[in-house]
Amino acid sequence: MTDLATLEAEIVSAVQASADLAGLDAVRVTVLGKSGSISALLKGLGSMGPDERREQGPLINGLRDRVQAALTERKTALEAAALDAQLAAERLDLTLPAPPRRRGSVHPTMQVMDEMTAIFAEMGFAVADGPDIEDDFHNFTALNFPPKHPARETHDTFFFSPNEAGERMLLRTHTSPVQIRTMVSQTPPIRIIAPGRTYRKDSDQTHTPMFHQVEGLVIDRNIHMGHLKWTLETFVGRFFETSDVVTRFRPHHFPFTEPSAELDVQCDRTGGELKVGQGSSWLEVLGCGMVHPNVIKNCGLDPDEWQGFAFGMGVDRLAMLKYGVPDLRDMFASDVRWLAHYGFSPFAAPSAAGGLS
């Protein structure tokens, strides 16, 4: 039979000699682990006779309890010593000057929105605003959307639960409702842009569920497609501040304009970067067209007297093109490293005199 007193002395000596928590845990496993020395003694009780088990059981259990107490006491002492060492290593000298604080910056989306506003202000456009939560009339019906249009379904649009009147409010899918509200409340001629947040059920490298748009509207007499094309080409050249920008107009369909088109900007996506004015790729940045006569009628105006054009462009996509952001989703990830890299000084407001970017 193992000499319990000798075994206890050896174990306690090993416990006290443990210099760190890892060494102490190794002693614990050697003694109380599945194959430990005290565990072996406890397993041996089953093979003893009744009289021997009554004699040895309390002795072995007492040894186990005293060893556990010694391990706990040593662990507490080692943890306290480790904490003291950590506190000493992480000590701060409060008499030293404070490190420089991280300064805030303007998000690229807000920077680009300010740049766009400055450009269109030079061209005589006023800024109009409207609610993010819209009704069906302003978001769809007044804009000539047919009753079964896919945009009216829940797989495209964020709808709220029906109200007491059975009407479903929604998060606006574009800032076009601002155009409707402006035409209803103001007498032409009208020349406005409508910047703001919009919402659609879409998410990939160039789409997010919440994004930013700037839409424009011109209503006057004798307005034609040439006015629209000149306005957008002038804007694109001014915005990118380079003569290398290449654009193309493609025929398209929108319920609220006729004829309709989309404007693409040539870019290069190779090497994990996005560069404007080179390469063979194209990025669609806006839709446009002549305001549909039905939309003009829905706003209480005579389409035989008043004509106009409208356009809508993604602010975030323009920021991607101009400042080389390869993935739109990064713009909403709240990564401070990304913001520090792409952010702008809040003191450098875009202006015609001081420059845009």
VEXDOLO-139226 format. One line per 10 residues: for each residue x, y, z of C-alpha. Coordinates in steps of 0.5 Angstrom, whole numbers, plus 500, padded with zeros to 3 digits. Layout:
// residues N
X:Y:Z | ...
//
This chain:
// residues 357
500:500:500 | 503:507:498 | 505:511:504 | 500:517:504 | 504:521:508 | 510:521:504 | 505:522:498 | 502:528:501 | 509:531:502 | 511:530:495
505:533:492 | 505:539:497 | 512:540:495 | 511:540:488 | 505:545:488 | 509:550:492 | 514:549:487 | 510:551:481 | 512:558:478 | 506:559:474
499:557:473 | 501:552:467 | 506:549:472 | 501:548:477 | 495:545:472 | 500:540:470 | 501:538:478 | 494:538:478 | 493:533:472 | 499:528:475
495:528:482 | 488:528:480 | 487:527:473 | 484:521:470 | 491:517:471 | 493:521:477 | 496:518:483 | 491:520:488 | 485:518:482 | 489:511:482
488:510:490 | 481:512:489 | 480:507:484 | 483:502:488 | 478:502:494 | 473:498:490 | 478:492:490 | 479:492:497 | 475:488:503 | 470:492:507
474:492:513 | 480:495:509 | 476:500:505 | 473:503:512 | 480:504:514 | 483:507:508 | 477:510:505 | 477:516:509 | 485:517:509 | 485:517:501
479:522:501 | 482:526:506 | 489:526:502 | 485:528:496 | 481:534:500 | 488:537:503 | 491:537:496 | 485:540:492 | 485:546:498 | 493:546:497
492:547:489 | 486:552:490 | 491:556:495 | 497:556:490 | 492:558:484 | 490:564:488 | 497:566:490 | 499:565:482 | 493:569:479 | 494:575:484
501:575:482 | 500:575:475 | 495:581:476 | 500:585:480 | 505:584:474 | 500:586:469 | 498:592:472 | 505:594:473 | 507:593:466 | 501:597:463
502:602:468 | 500:609:465 | 504:615:467 | 499:621:467 | 504:626:468 | 505:625:460 | 502:629:455 | 496:625:452 | 496:622:445 | 493:626:440
486:624:439 | 483:621:433 | 480:626:429 | 473:625:425 | 472:625:418 | 467:626:413 | 464:620:410 | 465:619:402 | 458:619:401 | 457:625:404
463:629:401 | 460:627:394 | 453:629:396 | 456:636:398 | 460:636:391 | 454:634:387 | 450:639:391 | 455:645:389 | 455:643:382 | 448:643:381
447:650:385 | 452:653:380 | 447:650:374 | 441:654:378 | 438:648:381 | 435:648:388 | 435:643:393 | 428:640:395 | 427:634:401 | 421:629:403
420:624:408 | 423:617:408 | 416:614:409 | 412:614:403 | 405:612:401 | 403:608:395 | 401:615:391 | 407:619:391 | 412:613:391 | 408:609:385
401:611:383 | 403:618:381 | 409:616:378 | 406:612:373 | 407:605:376 | 402:600:373 | 398:596:379 | 402:589:378 | 409:592:377 | 414:588:381
417:594:385 | 410:594:388 | 411:587:391 | 415:585:398 | 421:582:394 | 423:589:392 | 420:594:397 | 420:595:404 | 413:595:406 | 410:597:413
404:593:416 | 397:596:413 | 394:602:417 | 387:602:420 | 385:604:413 | 388:598:410 | 394:602:406 | 401:600:407 | 406:605:408 | 413:604:405
420:606:405 | 421:610:399 | 425:606:393 | 427:613:390 | 427:620:391 | 422:621:386 | 416:622:391 | 420:629:392 | 419:631:385 | 411:629:385
411:633:392 | 414:639:388 | 410:639:382 | 404:639:386 | 406:645:391 | 410:649:386 | 408:653:380 | 413:652:374 | 418:653:372 | 421:648:376
429:646:377 | 430:642:383 | 435:636:386 | 432:631:391 | 438:628:395 | 437:623:400 | 436:616:403 | 433:610:399 | 431:603:400 | 431:597:396
431:589:398 | 438:588:394 | 445:587:397 | 451:585:393 | 458:589:391 | 454:595:387 | 448:595:391 | 446:595:398 | 439:595:402 | 439:603:404
443:607:399 | 443:615:397 | 440:618:391 | 440:625:388 | 435:626:383 | 433:632:379 | 427:635:375 | 426:640:370 | 419:643:368 | 419:648:363
416:650:357 | 419:647:350 | 424:642:354 | 427:637:350 | 432:631:350 | 438:635:348 | 437:639:355 | 438:633:359 | 444:630:355 | 447:637:356
446:637:363 | 448:630:365 | 455:631:361 | 456:638:364 | 455:635:371 | 459:628:369 | 465:633:367 | 465:637:372 | 464:632:378 | 470:628:376
474:634:374 | 478:631:368 | 477:630:361 | 478:623:360 | 471:621:363 | 467:617:357 | 460:616:358 | 455:613:354 | 447:613:354 | 443:607:353
436:606:351 | 432:604:358 | 425:604:361 | 422:607:367 | 415:608:368 | 415:615:369 | 420:617:363 | 419:617:356 | 424:616:352 | 428:613:358
436:612:358 | 441:610:363 | 448:613:363 | 454:609:364 | 461:611:366 | 467:607:363 | 472:604:368 | 477:599:370 | 476:594:375 | 482:590:375
487:589:380 | 482:590:386 | 481:598:384 | 476:602:380 | 479:607:376 | 475:612:371 | 477:614:364 | 480:607:362 | 479:600:362 | 473:596:358
468:596:364 | 462:600:365 | 458:602:371 | 451:605:371 | 451:611:375 | 444:614:373 | 437:613:370 | 434:619:366 | 429:621:361 | 423:626:359
418:626:364 | 412:622:362 | 406:626:360 | 402:622:365 | 406:624:371 | 405:631:369 | 398:630:369 | 398:627:375 | 401:633:378 | 395:637:376
399:640:370 | 398:640:362 | 403:636:359 | 401:640:352 | 404:646:356 | 409:644:360 | 415:639:359 | 421:636:363 | 426:632:364 | 428:628:370
434:624:372 | 436:620:378 | 444:618:380 | 447:613:386 | 451:618:390 | 455:612:393 | 456:609:386 | 459:616:384 | 463:615:390 | 466:609:388
468:611:381 | 471:618:383 | 475:615:390 | 477:608:387 | 472:604:392 | 472:597:390 | 466:595:394 | 460:599:396 | 458:594:402 | 465:597:405
462:604:405 | 457:602:411 | 461:597:415 | 463:602:420 | 470:600:419 | 474:606:423 | 480:604:418 | 476:604:412 | 474:611:414 | 480:614:416
483:612:409 | 477:615:405 | 475:620:410 | 475:628:408 | 477:634:412 | 470:637:415 | 474:644:414 | 474:642:406 | 467:644:404 | 466:643:396
465:649:393 | 466:652:386 | 472:657:388 | 475:652:392 | 475:646:388 | 471:640:389 | 475:634:392
//
